[in-house]
Amino acid sequence: MKTVREVSSLSEIEHWLRSELAPFGVAVSAGSLTCERLSFDERVGWDTHQIALPGYGVIGQSNGPLT
C-alpha cells in the first residue's frame, strides 16, 4: 500500500476528495460516495470494502464499512 489515509467516515473522505478533484472539475457532493464489501482478504485478515464515487470510479479500499 503506497498511500494510506486513516479516516472514520465517508464524509471525511468526501471533504478530502473535494479538494483533490476540484481542479479537474469533478464534483463531490455530500452522500455521493459508496462503501461496499468486496471480500475477506486472508493476507491481512480483514473484510475489504471498496470506496467509490459513482460516475468517477474507485477511490480506495477500507478494512471495514464506513458510513
C-alpha positions as CSV (number, residue, x, y, z in Angstrom):
1,M,0.0,0.0,0.0
2,K,1.7,3.1,-1.2
3,T,-0.7,5.6,0.3
4,V,-2.6,5.1,3.5
5,R,-5.1,7.5,5.0
6,E,-6.8,6.8,8.3
7,V,-10.4,8.0,8.3
8,S,-13.5,7.3,10.3
9,S,-16.3,8.2,7.9
10,L,-17.3,8.7,4.3
11,S,-17.8,12.4,4.9
12,E,-14.2,12.7,5.9
13,I,-13.2,11.2,2.6
14,E,-15.6,13.5,0.7
15,H,-14.1,16.5,2.3
16,W,-10.5,15.5,1.2
17,L,-11.7,14.3,-2.2
18,R,-13.4,17.7,-3.0
19,S,-10.1,19.5,-2.7
20,E,-8.2,16.8,-4.7
21,L,-10.7,16.7,-7.6
22,A,-11.9,20.3,-7.8
23,P,-9.1,21.4,-10.1
24,F,-10.3,18.8,-12.6
25,G,-13.9,19.9,-12.5
26,V,-15.1,16.7,-10.7
27,A,-17.9,17.5,-8.2
28,V,-18.1,15.5,-5.0
29,S,-21.5,16.1,-3.2
30,A,-22.4,15.1,0.3
31,G,-23.5,11.5,0.4
32,S,-22.2,10.6,-3.0
33,L,-19.6,8.1,-2.0
34,T,-20.4,4.4,-1.7
35,C,-18.8,1.7,0.5
36,E,-19.4,-1.9,-0.4
37,R,-17.9,-5.1,0.9
38,L,-15.8,-6.9,-1.6
39,S,-14.4,-10.0,0.1
40,F,-12.4,-11.3,3.0
41,D,-8.7,-10.8,2.5
42,E,-6.8,-13.7,4.0
43,R,-3.4,-12.0,3.6
44,V,-4.3,-9.3,6.1
45,G,-7.2,-10.9,8.0
46,W,-10.0,-8.5,7.3
47,D,-13.0,-7.8,5.2
48,T,-12.1,-5.4,2.3
49,H,-14.6,-2.7,1.4
50,Q,-14.4,-0.6,-1.8
51,I,-14.9,3.2,-1.7
52,A,-16.2,4.6,-4.9
53,L,-17.6,7.8,-6.4
54,P,-20.3,6.9,-8.9
55,G,-19.5,8.2,-12.4
56,Y,-15.8,8.6,-11.5
57,G,-14.6,5.3,-10.2
58,V,-12.9,3.6,-7.2
59,I,-11.3,5.9,-4.7
60,G,-9.8,3.3,-2.4
61,Q,-10.4,0.5,0.0
62,S,-11.2,0.1,3.6
63,N,-10.7,-2.6,6.2
64,G,-14.3,-2.1,7.4
65,P,-17.6,-0.5,6.5
66,L,-17.7,3.3,6.5
67,T,-20.9,5.4,6.8
